[in-house]
């Protein structure tokens, strides 16, 4: 029996190695989702190497091959038999998703190489974004052609083809065999300008300079794409954010409906997008939104401009959550809570509805400094609540004296009736 203080050599000598046959090893390899784990097991012994290298063993439970990170960096650019071809063979003939992310030297295999042909009859997704060494005109186009994807029925072709970051040289010529029109024949979907630079096919033509791009931006109004160089020129696009180039509209396209910026300061004309607002790159803004009964002008003012004002520029009612600026003329008159220790602001709209004034003393109080009685449907400040509010606990009792509001009477008459009620209750 071994004890915790035994040395590592003695412990290792007593532990028997895990011995499995190739069939069990193949099942274990097939259940590993990470390629690095599969390749690591292949280095353990000949049995594991044979299990991990048998054709189709990876495809027993997985139909996706995603190569990224350190494994993607070790892919070779050998055109005859690259190691990527071995990975495809290991995945099996039912491979549906093939993704290679940011591989600097990746080369696509020649599928019709006789000694070990590769079948991609079920391939639905080909994602090669960031593979700078792959030429779309030669490598990718020849790979797709050899896979016979264009000969399938339209509904059985690729669902997604992502090539942003690959070598796009040679695609600018409209009559090239690998032009965008030719590449669209490998995809089941039809071109849609609103889906430019994204799935199902991320390559498109710049609206201004007609170059083929896989990265850039889209007009916020008409969704037409532009390359990064055209976005930098104000003559081509009008930017809607002073902090980034992600939101813009076409400058000279009459067909473009245009669009307004997400937020714009009415004082300093600062403009910024929603993304810059959410990540706090741009300053916060105060908006004149008004209330449910009195709408504001919806002008926005950034915090630096509001803080630079000599006096308070915005008015907020703590009772109805209304928010108005003083420049639009829609803000109602407002007052403050009568409690000297409270700084709440109350608009006249709330006062007219009787939601914030005490029914006994007519002073204005906020909800935190007053008490509302559901039985007599009245609001009392704390002093009047202790002195004049005499509702009994037994609401249904016939002998209990409960003050009920007298309709169509002034505040003074109601106050006298309330005092008379208090005298009868004490007698």
C-alpha positions, 0 to 999 in steps of 0.5 A, a space after each residue: 500500500 502506498 502512502 502520500 509521502 512515497 516518492 514520485 518514482 515509486 508511485 509511477 512504478 506501481 501505476 499500470 499504463 492504460 492499455 486499450 485497443 484501436 476500436 476503443 481508442 477510436 471511440 475516445 478520439 471521436 468524442 473529443 471536440 478539440 483538435 489539439 486533444 486528438 493530436 496530443 493523444 496521437 503522440 502517446 503510442 502507436 495504438 492512439 496514433 493509428 486510431 487518430 489517423 484512421 480515415 473517418 474516425 473523427 467523423 463518428 460523432 462530429 461533422 465539423 472541422 474547426 482549426 484555430 489557434 496554435 494548430 492553425 499556425 502549424 498548417 503547411 502550404 504544400 499544395 500536393 499533400 498539406 497536413 490540412 488534407 490529412 485533417 479532412 481525411 480524419 474528419 470523414 466524408 460527411 464533413 459539413 463545416 470546415 473553418 480555418 481561422 487566421 492561418 498564415 501559411 495554410 494551403 488548400 489541398 488538391 481534392 482530386 489527387 489520386 492516391 488519397 482523394 477527398 470527398 466534400 459532398 456534404 460541405 455546407 460551410 467554408 470559413 477561411 477568414 484571416 488566411 492571408 496566404 490563400 488567394 481567392 482567385 486561384 486557391 479558393 476558386 480551384 478548391 470549390 470547383 474541384 469539390 463540384 459544389 457548383 454542380 449540386 442543386 441550388 438548395 444543396 450548395 454552400 450555406 455560408 462562404 466567408 473569405 474576409 482577410 484572404 488574398 483578394 488580388 485579381 478579383 477587381 477584373 469583372 471578366 475574371 473567372 473568379 469574379 464575385 458572380 462566379 463565386 456566388 454560384 457556389 452559394 444557395 442564397 441570392 446576393 442581398 445588399 443589406 447583408 454585405 460584408 457578412 454571411 452568407 458571403 462576406 465579399 462584395 464590391 465597394 459602392 464608390 471605387 468598385 474594388 472587391 472588399 471583405 472588410 469595411 463599413 455599411 451606410 446606415 441608411 441604404 446599407 451599401 458597402 464601402 471600403 475602409 479608404 473610402 470611409 475616411 473621405 468626407 466627400 464620399 460618406 458623411 460620418 454620424 459619429 465623432 468618435 469612430 467610423 462605424 456609422 455613416 451615410 452616403 454623401 452623394 447618392 440620391 437613392 440613399 434615404 439618409 439617417 440621423 445620428 444616434 445622439 447629437 448635442 443641440 448646443 455643441 453639435 457633438 454626434 456619436 453612435 450607440 456603440 460609443 455611448 454604451 462603452 462610455 467613449 462618448 459623454 453622456 447626454 440629457 434628453 428633454 423627454 417630458 412626461 406622459 401628459 406633457 411631451 418634451 422637445 426631445 433635444 439632447 445636450 451632452 453633460 459637458 455643455 450642461 455642466 457649463 451652464 451658469 444655471 440649471 438647464 433641465 427640470 425634473 419632476 420626482 412625482 411623474 419622472 418628467 424631464 424637460 429642458 428650459 430652452 424649448 418652452 414645454 417645461 411646466 412651472 415647478 416647485 420644491 417639496 415643503 419639507 426643508 430637509 428634502 430637495 425633490 422637485 415637483 411640477 405643476 401638472 402633478 400639483 393640479 392632479 392633487 397627487 402631491 399636495 396635502 389635503 389639510 394644509 395645501 402645502 406641496 410634499 413629495 411621495 416620500 414626505 407624505 402619506 396616501 390613505 386608500 380609505 379616504 383617498 387623500 394624501 397627508 403630510 406627516 404633521 397633518 397625518 398625525 393631527 387630522 387623519 383619523 381613519 379607523 382600522 375597522 373600515 366596515 364598522 357602522 359606528 366608526 367615524 371615517 372622513 370621506 372626501 366631500 366632492 366639489 368643495 374647496 380646500 378650506 371647506 374640506 379642512 373645516 369638515 375634517 376638523 369637525 370630524 375630529 371633534 365628533 370623534 373625540 367627544 
